[in-house]
Amino acid sequence: MSDTDILIVGGGLSGTMLAVQLLRLPGSRRIRVIEPRSELGRGEAYSATELGHTLNGNAARMSVDPDNPDDLTQWLEQYLASGGWPEAAQQAVPVAELFPPRGIFGLYVQQRLAEAQAVGAHYGSSVEHIRAEVVDVRTGSESVTLQLSDDRVLHGAFAVLATGMFAAARTAQRQSSGLNAAAVDPWDVQAMRRIDPRGRVVIIGSGLTMVDALESLQQAGHRGPIDVYSRHGLLPHVRRQLPAWVDFLALDHTLRSPRQVMRALREQCRQAQAAGIDWQAPLDTVRVHIARLWSQASERQKRQFVRHVRPWWESHHHRSPPQGAALLERLQREGRLHVHAASLQGLEAVAGEPVSVRLRFRGEDRSRVVSAAALINSTGIEYDWRRVARPLPQRLLERGLVQPGPLALGIAADAGGAVVDAGGVVSTRLFAMGPPLRGMWWESTAVTDVALQAKALAARLVL
Ligand SMILES: Cc1cc2nc3c(=O)[nH]c(=O)nc-3n(C[C@H](O)[C@H](O)[C@H](O)COP(=O)(O)OP(=O)(O)OC[C@H]3O[C@@H](n4cnc5c(N)ncnc54)[C@H](O)[C@@H]3O)c2cc1C
């Protein structure tokens, strides 16, 4: 017997925005969000407490309201006017161009939830936060049953997996390399403060988590050398404020294969640079087409993209906020930070050294051992659910209620987020949104992706 209309598993940005969209729709419904954290709306990304851990896009790009691109800017104007985030004044830019701390973005999401709850109350709708982890799911023809970590059982008409990202630094993995056991959690501010301020720090991974780690080391007063290792040694580019550029993919529908798109994109970037405009402008026009291009691509093309283009895509597309990029540049200029192209082979035990890793440098046959006072895992996100040692992904895969998505990135679903089981049957009861759909859409994690999916899924669930 289901006493709930919609059960949302995970109360980060995805689960919370889905609740917001459901509450705003006419009709009375009971929504329950199952989330072990004490607050909804924060999840992994927006629980950040370090002010230097900012959004990677400015306020103008990070609205959670698909119908109002200025929503975050408007909220932020009020927040600043009420005395919030006084440090913003140091940036001396218009509010729309500020890169807010992720913790403050979490407050914005929470306020939008509170407002939606007031709207929902008029319709007789409610949302309840249940603090627990969902450890198992069963589906029937009329309902879904969730088993919680505290032995409670919940029944609902529909369930949505909004379980988010499994950050490698925080995720217990099957066939673990042991990295996490030896490494400092880059988002554990207290642990980062305990690192020997003069000791060498080795960071594995050179993406945006590494930039977060640099901010925390800076706040902790770290003065020692920092060595960053990643397979290609590529750093995220800095995000600049861009002029508009023509949406060249919208104008030419013959551009479909990744090779054609890449060739046209390079040409557009050349033209932009020749016109004195940033290469980032044409690149950003591609964003709205990514889901279509990815879902049209063959398995082979997707594989080739991931193998050959992904590192460059990540460093060019997932760009660094200006403050983080400036810090990185300064540390390099001072000779304190070095970036190396090398892949981690494993951990080593070296007498007298707090931590040592074996690395194979690009272009070299032999591996070398590097020792440091502290090791930080910034290898990004584990998207392969088969490797995630958490009860829910394992149970869902064991039961065949889900199957891995394309290239084992997240799980498979139809275009509207209904989960596809191991036998290829599309569920009428179980849905997913956000990062678990990475394999379906390639970009399925950013604020704007999540906000759009939440609106579309809410409309589907109330039909
Ligand atoms: C550190 C970091 C920084 C980021 N910065 C940006 C940025 O600047 N701009 C941008 O556009 N995007 C950014 N992202 C992408 C970001 O993931 C999305 O914007 C968004 O946070 C995804 O929300 P989510 O709710 O799907 O995932 P999450 O934030 O991962 O939240 C998922 C929630 O589900 C809960 N959960 C998981 N499993 C269960 C279970 N079995 N039972 C109950 N609850 C469960 C977790 O506790 C968690 O709170 C960032 C991501 C990270 C990790």
The ligand as an SDF file (V2000), in Angstrom:
LIG
                    3D

 53 58  0  0  0  0  0  0  0  0999 V2000
   32.5740   19.2990   -5.4030 C   0  0  0  0  0  0  0  0  0  0  0  0
   31.6340   19.5590   -6.5320 C   0  0  0  0  0  0  0  0  0  0  0  0
   31.5380   20.8270   -7.0560 C   0  0  0  0  0  0  0  0  0  0  0  0
   30.6560   21.0880   -8.1020 C   0  0  0  0  0  0  0  0  0  0  0  0
   30.5870   22.3440   -8.6000 N   0  0  0  0  0  0  0  0  0  0  0  0
   29.7220   22.6100   -9.6000 C   0  0  0  0  0  0  0  0  0  0  0  0
   29.6310   23.9330  -10.1330 C   0  0  0  0  0  0  0  0  0  0  0  0
   30.3450   24.8280   -9.7240 O   0  0  0  0  0  0  0  0  0  0  0  0
   28.7370   24.1530  -11.1340 N   0  0  0  0  0  0  0  0  0  0  0  0
   27.9400   23.1640  -11.6350 C   0  0  0  0  0  0  0  0  0  0  0  0
   27.1380   23.4190  -12.5390 O   0  0  0  0  0  0  0  0  0  0  0  0
   28.0130   21.9080  -11.1340 N   0  0  0  0  0  0  0  0  0  0  0  0
   28.8900   21.6110  -10.1540 C   0  0  0  0  0  0  0  0  0  0  0  0
   28.9810   20.3360   -9.6760 N   0  0  0  0  0  0  0  0  0  0  0  0
   28.1030   19.3480  -10.2250 C   0  0  0  0  0  0  0  0  0  0  0  0
   27.0630   18.9970   -9.1780 C   0  0  0  0  0  0  0  0  0  0  0  0
   27.1110   17.6440   -8.9220 O   0  0  0  0  0  0  0  0  0  0  0  0
   25.6450   19.3040   -9.5200 C   0  0  0  0  0  0  0  0  0  0  0  0
   25.4970   20.6750   -9.6860 O   0  0  0  0  0  0  0  0  0  0  0  0
   24.6770   18.8500   -8.4230 C   0  0  0  0  0  0  0  0  0  0  0  0
   25.2250   19.0440   -7.1560 O   0  0  0  0  0  0  0  0  0  0  0  0
   24.2330   17.4460   -8.5580 C   0  0  0  0  0  0  0  0  0  0  0  0
   23.2670   17.2900   -7.5750 O   0  0  0  0  0  0  0  0  0  0  0  0
   22.7840   15.8760   -7.1130 P   0  0  0  0  0  0  0  0  0  0  0  0
   21.7340   16.0980   -6.1100 O   0  0  0  0  0  0  0  0  0  0  0  0
   22.4290   15.0810   -8.3170 O   0  0  0  0  0  0  0  0  0  0  0  0
   24.0560   15.1890   -6.5240 O   0  0  0  0  0  0  0  0  0  0  0  0
   24.7570   15.2740   -5.1010 P   0  0  0  0  0  0  0  0  0  0  0  0
   25.1080   16.6560   -4.7720 O   0  0  0  0  0  0  0  0  0  0  0  0
   25.8510   14.2660   -5.1610 O   0  0  0  0  0  0  0  0  0  0  0  0
   23.6470   14.8140   -4.0620 O   0  0  0  0  0  0  0  0  0  0  0  0
   23.1340   13.5170   -4.0340 C   0  0  0  0  0  0  0  0  0  0  0  0
   22.5860   13.2600   -2.6690 C   0  0  0  0  0  0  0  0  0  0  0  0
   22.0290   11.9560   -2.6540 O   0  0  0  0  0  0  0  0  0  0  0  0
   22.2800   11.3850   -1.4010 C   0  0  0  0  0  0  0  0  0  0  0  0
   22.2480    9.9290   -1.5740 N   0  0  0  0  0  0  0  0  0  0  0  0
   23.0830    9.1820   -2.3290 C   0  0  0  0  0  0  0  0  0  0  0  0
   22.7300    7.8670   -2.2230 N   0  0  0  0  0  0  0  0  0  0  0  0
   21.6720    7.8140   -1.3900 C   0  0  0  0  0  0  0  0  0  0  0  0
   20.8830    6.7470   -0.8700 C   0  0  0  0  0  0  0  0  0  0  0  0
   21.1290    5.4760   -1.2030 N   0  0  0  0  0  0  0  0  0  0  0  0
   19.8830    7.0460   -0.0270 N   0  0  0  0  0  0  0  0  0  0  0  0
   19.6030    8.3420    0.3100 C   0  0  0  0  0  0  0  0  0  0  0  0
   20.3470    9.3830   -0.1430 N   0  0  0  0  0  0  0  0  0  0  0  0
   21.3510    9.1170   -0.9810 C   0  0  0  0  0  0  0  0  0  0  0  0
   23.6200   11.9110   -0.9650 C   0  0  0  0  0  0  0  0  0  0  0  0
   23.7330   11.9210    0.4420 O   0  0  0  0  0  0  0  0  0  0  0  0
   23.6310   13.3160   -1.5700 C   0  0  0  0  0  0  0  0  0  0  0  0
   23.2880   14.3000   -0.6380 O   0  0  0  0  0  0  0  0  0  0  0  0
   29.8620   20.0510   -8.6380 C   0  0  0  0  0  0  0  0  0  0  0  0
   29.9740   18.7700   -8.0910 C   0  0  0  0  0  0  0  0  0  0  0  0
   30.8410   18.5220   -7.0530 C   0  0  0  0  0  0  0  0  0  0  0  0
   30.9260   17.1360   -6.4970 C   0  0  0  0  0  0  0  0  0  0  0  0
  1  2  1  0
  2  3  1  0
  2 52  2  0
  3  4  2  0
  4  5  1  0
  4 50  1  0
  5  6  2  0
  6  7  1  0
  6 13  1  0
  7  8  2  0
  7  9  1  0
  9 10  1  0
 10 11  2  0
 10 12  1  0
 12 13  2  0
 13 14  1  0
 14 15  1  0
 14 50  1  0
 15 16  1  0
 16 17  1  0
 16 18  1  0
 18 19  1  0
 18 20  1  0
 20 21  1  0
 20 22  1  0
 22 23  1  0
 23 24  1  0
 24 25  2  0
 24 26  1  0
 24 27  1  0
 27 28  1  0
 28 29  2  0
 28 30  1  0
 28 31  1  0
 31 32  1  0
 32 33  1  0
 33 34  1  0
 33 48  1  0
 34 35  1  0
 35 36  1  0
 35 46  1  0
 36 37  1  0
 36 45  1  0
 37 38  2  0
 38 39  1  0
 39 40  1  0
 39 45  2  0
 40 41  1  0
 40 42  2  0
 42 43  1  0
 43 44  2  0
 44 45  1  0
 46 47  1  0
 46 48  1  0
 48 49  1  0
 50 51  2  0
 51 52  1  0
 52 53  1  0
M  END
$$$$
